């Protein structure tokens, strides 16, 4: 979709999985279109090529980080640089498009899907809990209200790990992508702080059910949206208290 003069991309439900064997139904060949999905686990290696000015994030570990996201560029993209930027103000140009491309390489193990998101205006936040890296990718015009997204994600991962089961993957990313949907190690989110907190808790929660458990979301909805809705509320209360924090109206 269009975003601040650029094209924003979310690459999801694109990987060609044929079927999965189910102990109850045998070979599950439903397309699972317009609904939750079901798939086998595997190891993914993806190379995603975009114009040189795009910032990409995806399921898995970025294996060529020094090439596509060197330290000098990470410092320029640090979300803290934009904490005082007025909301919805046009983004600055950090990387000038020059007609060349970059290829981002990701490796993911024991996941049942791989998704990616890409936007030239992404600005990056980083936090960590127990060795698990937590990242936020916010469009620059929203960056002032995404300052705590990575830290909040780390607290959500901690809450679920300590109370539901230990998170099994090396990272968790939340992306400002006009959406609310879960993929292994990557969630597409929307909104602004504090309103996005329960959405982040919810989409990250899906990495437990169905992400690591891998149940059939179409057949066992209670183990997917049902259980995730419960642990979202559980995590929100643990982190922020019994009552939802709401943004102050301008007038």
C-alpha positions in Angstrom: 0.0 0.0 0.0 1.0 3.6 -0.3 2.6 5.2 2.7 4.1 8.7 2.8 5.1 8.8 -0.8 6.5 5.2 -0.9 5.2 1.7 -1.4 5.0 -0.4 1.8 5.1 -4.2 1.4 4.0 -7.0 3.6 4.9 -10.4 2.2 2.6 -12.9 3.9 0.8 -16.2 3.0 3.1 -16.3 0.0 5.1 -19.5 0.6 3.8 -22.5 -1.4 2.9 -25.1 1.2 1.0 -28.1 -0.3 -0.5 -29.9 2.7 0.2 -31.1 6.3 -0.4 -34.5 7.8 -2.9 -34.4 10.7 -3.4 -37.3 13.2 -7.2 -36.7 13.2 -7.9 -35.9 9.6 -5.0 -37.3 7.6 -3.7 -35.1 4.8 -5.1 -31.6 5.4 -5.3 -30.0 1.9 -7.5 -27.0 2.8 -6.3 -23.8 1.3 -7.0 -22.0 4.6 -7.6 -18.8 2.5 -9.3 -15.8 4.4 -8.8 -17.7 7.6 -6.1 -18.9 10.0 -3.6 -21.5 8.6 -1.9 -24.8 9.4 1.4 -26.1 8.3 4.4 -28.3 8.9 7.6 -27.1 10.5 10.8 -26.6 8.5 14.0 -24.7 8.0 13.7 -21.6 5.8 16.4 -19.7 3.9 15.1 -16.6 2.2 16.8 -14.0 0.1 14.6 -10.9 -0.3 15.7 -8.2 -2.8 14.5 -4.6 -2.6 15.6 -1.2 -3.8 18.6 0.1 -1.9 16.6 2.5 0.3 14.2 -0.1 1.7 14.5 -1.5 5.3 13.4 -5.1 5.5 12.5 -7.4 8.4 11.4 -11.0 8.2 11.0 -14.3 10.1 14.5 -15.6 11.1 18.0 -14.3 11.7 19.5 -11.8 9.3 22.7 -13.5 8.2 24.2 -10.6 6.2 23.5 -7.8 8.7 26.9 -6.2 8.3 26.3 -5.9 4.5 22.7 -4.5 4.5 22.4 -3.0 7.9 25.9 -1.8 9.1 26.4 -0.1 12.5 26.6 3.3 10.9 23.2 2.9 9.3 21.7 1.4 12.4 22.7 4.5 14.3 20.9 6.7 11.8 17.8 4.5 11.9 17.6 4.4 15.7 14.0 5.2 16.7 15.3 7.3 19.6 16.5 9.9 17.0 12.8 10.6 16.2 11.3 10.7 19.7 10.4 14.4 19.2 9.2 14.3 15.6 5.7 15.6 15.3 3.1 12.8 14.6 2.3 12.3 10.9 5.0 14.7 9.7 6.6 13.6 6.4 9.6 11.3 6.8 13.2 12.3 6.3 15.3 10.6 3.7 18.0 8.5 5.4 19.0 6.4 2.4 18.7 8.0 -1.1 17.5 5.6 -3.8 20.2 5.2 -6.4 18.7 2.5 -8.7 20.6 -0.3 -7.0 19.2 -3.1 -4.9 20.0 -4.9 -1.6 19.4 -8.6 -0.9 18.5 -9.4 2.7 19.2 -13.0 3.8 17.3 -14.7 6.5 17.6 -18.1 8.2 14.9 -19.6 10.3 14.6 -23.0 12.0 11.6 -24.9 13.3 9.0 -22.5 11.9 5.8 -23.2 9.9 5.9 -20.0 7.9 8.1 -17.1 6.8 6.8 -13.5 6.4 8.5 -10.2 5.6 7.8 -6.5 5.7 9.6 -3.7 3.9 9.4 0.1 4.1 11.9 3.0 3.4 10.6 4.9 6.4 11.1 2.2 9.0 13.0 3.3 12.1 14.3 0.6 14.5 14.0 0.1 18.2 15.9 -2.7 20.1 15.4 -4.4 23.4 16.4 -7.7 24.9 15.3 -10.2 27.5 17.1 -13.4 28.4 19.2 -13.3 25.2 16.1 -12.9 23.0 16.3 -9.8 20.8 13.1 -7.8 20.5 12.8 -5.3 17.6 10.3 -2.6 16.6 10.0 -1.3 13.1 8.0 2.0 13.1 7.2 4.3 10.1 9.1 7.5 10.9 5.9 9.6 11.0 4.7 7.4 13.9 8.1 7.0 15.6 7.4 9.4 18.5 4.5 7.1 19.6 6.5 3.9 19.0 9.3 4.7 21.4 8.5 1.9 23.9 7.4 -0.8 21.4 10.6 -2.9 21.6 10.8 -2.7 25.4 7.1 -3.5 25.7 7.6 -6.5 23.4 10.4 -7.7 25.6 8.2 -7.5 28.7 5.5 -9.5 26.8 8.0 -12.2 25.8 9.2 -12.3 29.4 5.7 -12.6 30.8 4.7 -15.5 28.5 8.0 -17.2 29.0 7.8 -17.2 32.7 4.1 -18.1 32.9 3.1 -20.1 29.8 6.3 -21.6 28.4 9.8 -20.5 27.3 10.0 -18.7 24.0 11.9 -20.9 21.6 13.2 -18.5 19.0 16.1 -16.0 19.0 14.1 -12.9 18.3 10.6 -11.2 18.2 9.8 -8.2 16.0 6.8 -5.9 15.9 6.2 -3.9 12.8 4.1 -0.8 12.2 2.2 -2.3 9.2 -1.4 -1.1 9.4 -2.4 -4.6 10.4 -2.8 -7.1 13.2 -1.5 -10.5 12.3 1.0 -13.0 13.6 3.8 -14.9 11.9 6.8 -16.7 13.4 9.2 -14.1 15.0 7.3 -11.3 13.2 4.0 -9.6 13.9 2.3 -6.9 11.9 0.7 -4.3 14.1 -0.8 -0.9 13.9 -1.8 2.0 16.2 0.1 4.1 18.6 1.1 3.9 22.3 -0.7 3.2 24.6 -3.5 1.9 22.4 -1.3 -0.7 20.6 -0.2 -2.5 23.8 -2.9 -5.1 23.9 -2.5 -5.6 20.1 1.2 -6.3 20.6 0.5 -8.6 23.5 -2.1 -10.5 21.4 -0.1 -10.9 18.2 3.1 -11.8 20.0 1.0 -14.3 22.1 0.2 -16.2 18.9 3.8 -17.2 18.7 2.9 -19.6 21.6 -0.5 -20.7 20.3 -0.3 -21.5 17.4 3.3 -20.7 16.7 5.2 -23.2 18.8 2.3 -25.6 19.5 1.4 -25.7 15.8 -2.3 -26.6 16.2 -4.8 -26.4 13.4 -6.2 -22.9 13.9 -9.2 -23.6 11.6 -10.4 -26.7 13.5 -9.2 -25.8 17.1 -10.1 -22.1 17.3 -10.1 -22.3 21.1 -6.4 -23.1 21.0 -5.7 -20.2 18.7 -7.7 -17.0 19.0 -9.4 -18.2 22.2 -6.3 -19.0 24.2 -4.4 -16.1 22.8 -7.2 -13.7 23.8 -6.8 -15.1 27.3 -3.1 -14.8 27.6 -3.2 -11.3 26.0 -5.4 -10.1 28.9 -3.2 -12.0 31.4 0.0 -10.3 30.1 -1.6 -6.9 29.9 -2.7 -7.1 33.5 0.7 -8.3 34.6 2.5 -5.5 32.9 0.2 -2.5 33.0 -2.3 -3.4 35.8 -6.0 -4.2 35.9 -7.3 -1.3 33.9 -6.3 -0.5 30.3 -4.1 2.6 29.8 -5.7 5.0 27.4 -4.3 7.9 25.5 -5.2 11.4 26.6 -7.6 13.2 24.2 -6.3 16.4 22.6 -9.4 18.3 23.7 
